[in-house]
Amino acid sequence: MNLGSEVNSNFAETCPSITPDGKYLFFGRYNEKRELSNFYWVSTEIIEKLRPKQ
């Protein structure tokens, strides 16, 4: 799923996990050599921005 430029890049993002309190999304990102390079986190508010409006 594309979550926009705050999460997705030209590289592969993997292992998404939301913290128990629901505030953060953690994920890993592979580099150009397909080696897992780093882990990142963002606020889960970006998920709410992507939800369809009802």
LOVEX-553991 format. One record per residue: chain; residue number from 1; x, y, z of N, C-alpha, C, O in turn; residue in one letter. Coordinates in steps of 0.1 Angstrom, whole numbers. Example, Ala and Ser with C-alpha at 12.3 -4.5 7.8 and 13.67 -1.06 7.14 Angstrom:
# residues 2
REC vexvo marro   n_u   n_v   n_w  ca_u  ca_v  ca_w   c_u   c_v   c_w   o_u   o_v   o_w milo
REC     A     1   132   -57    78   123   -45    78   132   -33    78   142   -33    85    A
REC     A     2   128   -22    71   137   -11    71   129     0    79   134    11    80    S
This chain:
# residues 54
REC vexvo marro   n_u   n_v   n_w  ca_u  ca_v  ca_w   c_u   c_v   c_w   o_u   o_v   o_w milo
REC     A     1     8   -12     0     0     0     0     9    12     0    19    13     8    M
REC     A     2     6    22    -8    13    34    -9     8    44     2    -4    48     1    N
REC     A     3    17    48    11    13    57    21    19    71    19    19    79    28    L
REC     A     4    23    73     7    28    86     3    43    88     6    49    79    12    G
REC     A     5    48    99     3    63   102     5    68   102    19    80   101    21    S
REC     A     6    59   103    29    63   102    43    68    88    47    75    87    56    E
REC     A     7    63    78    39    67    64    42    74    58    30    85    53    31    V
REC     A     8    67    58    18    72    51     7    83    58     0    84    71    -1    N
REC     A     9    92    51    -6   104    56   -13   106    48   -26    97    40   -30    S
REC     A    10   117    50   -33   120    41   -44   125    28   -40   127    19   -49    N
REC     A    11   127    26   -27   132    13   -22   121     5   -16   110    10   -14    F
REC     A    12   123    -7   -12   113   -16    -6   112   -13     9   122   -14    16    A
REC     A    13   100   -10    13    97    -9    28    91   -22    32    83   -28    26    E
REC     A    14    95   -26    44    91   -39    50    87   -38    64    89   -28    71    T
REC     A    15    82   -49    69    79   -51    84    71   -40    90    76   -35   101    C
REC     A    16    60   -36    85    53   -25    92    47   -30   105    43   -41   106    P
REC     A    17    48   -21   115    42   -25   128    38   -12   135    45    -2   135    S
REC     A    18    26   -13   141    20    -1   148    22    -4   163    20   -15   168    I
REC     A    19    26     7   170    29     6   184    16     3   192     5     6   187    T
REC     A    20    17    -4   203     5    -8   211    -4     4   214   -17     3   215    P
REC     A    21     1    16   215    -7    28   218   -13    34   205   -21    43   206    D
REC     A    22   -10    28   194   -15    33   181   -10    46   176   -15    51   166    G
REC     A    23     1    51   182     5    64   178    16    64   167    17    74   159    K
REC     A    24    23    53   165    34    53   156    34    40   147    30    30   151    Y
REC     A    25    39    42   135    41    31   125    56    30   123    63    39   119    L
REC     A    26    62    18   127    76    15   125    77     6   112    68    -2   109    F
REC     A    27    88     8   105    90     0    93   105    -1    89   112     8    93    F
REC     A    28   109   -11    82   122   -12    77   123    -8    62   113    -8    55    G
REC     A    29   135    -4    58   136     0    44   149    -6    38   160    -5    44    R
REC     A    30   148   -13    27   160   -18    20   167    -7    12   160     2     7    Y
REC     A    31   180    -8    11   187     1     2   189    -5   -12   183   -15   -15    N
REC     A    32   196     2   -20   198    -2   -34   204   -15   -36   203   -22   -46    E
REC     A    33   212   -20   -26   218   -33   -26   209   -44   -21   213   -55   -19    K
REC     A    34   197   -40   -18   187   -50   -12   191   -54     2   188   -65     6    R
REC     A    35   199   -46     9   203   -49    23   194   -40    32   192   -28    29    E
REC     A    36   189   -46    42   181   -38    51   189   -27    57   199   -30    64    L
REC     A    37   186   -14    55   195    -4    58   191     3    72   200     5    80    S
REC     A    38   179     6    74   175    13    86   160    10    90   152     5    81    N
REC     A    39   157    13   102   143    13   106   138    27   108   146    36   112    F
REC     A    40   126    30   105   120    43   105   107    43   113   101    32   115    Y
REC     A    41   102    55   117    89    56   123    83    69   119    89    79   117    W
REC     A    42    69    68   118    61    80   115    49    80   124    45    69   129    V
REC     A    43    43    91   125    30    92   133    19    85   125    19    86   112    S
REC     A    44    10    78   131    -1    71   124   -11    81   119   -21    77   113    T
REC     A    45    -9    94   122   -18   104   117   -18   103   101   -28   107    95    E
REC     A    46    -7    99    95    -7    98    80   -17    88    75   -23    89    64    I
REC     A    47   -20    77    83   -30    67    79   -44    74    79   -52    71    70    I
REC     A    48   -47    82    89   -60    88    90   -62    98    78   -73    99    73    E
REC     A    49   -51   104    74   -52   113    62   -56   106    50   -62   112    41    K
REC     A    50   -52    93    49   -55    85    37   -68    78    37   -73    73    27    L
REC     A    51   -75    78    48   -88    71    49   -98    79    41   -99    91    41    R
REC     A    52  -106    71    33  -117    77    25  -127    85    34  -130    80    45    P
REC     A    53  -131    96    30  -140   104    38  -154    98    36  -158    95    24    K
REC     A    54  -162    97    46  -175    91    45  -186   102    46  -198    99    45    Q
